[in-house]
């Protein structure tokens, strides 16, 4: 099992910003649900890349696009703070 460790090598093994990641997952799920509701009632997706994914792959494309975008932004944020990934307990 891999966890994200503090840049200073915090021995507790706790991941930085644990609560923030929980909220990020919650807001990402809300984003997917509300986008689908807007599309259901005749709205449109303003993001061009997301619109192409939805048009091409349907609801699966929406979910995959959102998961990939949140994962990429999370990785960029961790990289900019100098976090590393490694085995738990090491």
N, C-alpha and C positions, 0 to 999 in steps of 0.2 A: 504494500500500500504506500502510495506517495502522497506527501502533504507539502504544502508550501511553508518554507521555514523563514524566520526573520532573517534579514540581512546580517544582523549582529550575532547570529548563531544561538538564539534564545533556546536554552535546553528544555523548556517546558513542552516543546513540540506543538504549541498552539499556532494555528494559522493566523496571519495578520488579517484584520477586518472580517472576522467570521460573521458577525451580524450584518455587515454591509453586503456580503455575498448572498446571504439568505434573502435580504430585501431585493437584491438585483434579480434573483431567480423569480421572486414573487411578481415584481414589476414586469419582467419579461413575459411571464404567463398572462398577466393582464393585458399587455400590449398585443399579444396574439389574439386573445379573446375579443378585445374591443375592435381590433382591425377587422376581424371576421364579421362582427356585428355591423360595422359600417359598410363593408362590402355587401353583406346580405340585404341591407336596406337601400342599395343602389349607389352608395358612395364609391369613391375610387381611391387608389393608393397613390399618393403624391410622390413617393420615392420611386424613381424610374427603375432601378435594379430590382427592388422588391416587387414592383408591378409586373416586370417580366417574369420573375420567379413564380408569382401567383398565377399569371396567365398561362404559363407553360406547364407548371406542375400542380396547380390547385392548392388545396389546404396543406398538403405535404410540403410544397415549395415554400409556403409562408413560414411554416414551423422550422424547416431546415435553414432558411435564410436568417431568421431571427436568432436561432441557436448559434449559428456561425458568427453572426455579427457581435453578439454578446460575448462569445468566447474570445474572439479576436480582440475586442476592446479590453477585456479582462486581462488577457496575456500582455497587451501593450502597457497597461497600467502596472502590472507586476514587474515587467521588465524595466520600466522607467524608474521603479523604486528599488531595483537591485535584488529582488527576491529570487530565490533559487528553489528548484524542486529536488527532493531527495527522498530516500526511504524513510519511513516513519521510525522514530526511535534512534536514528543515527546522528 
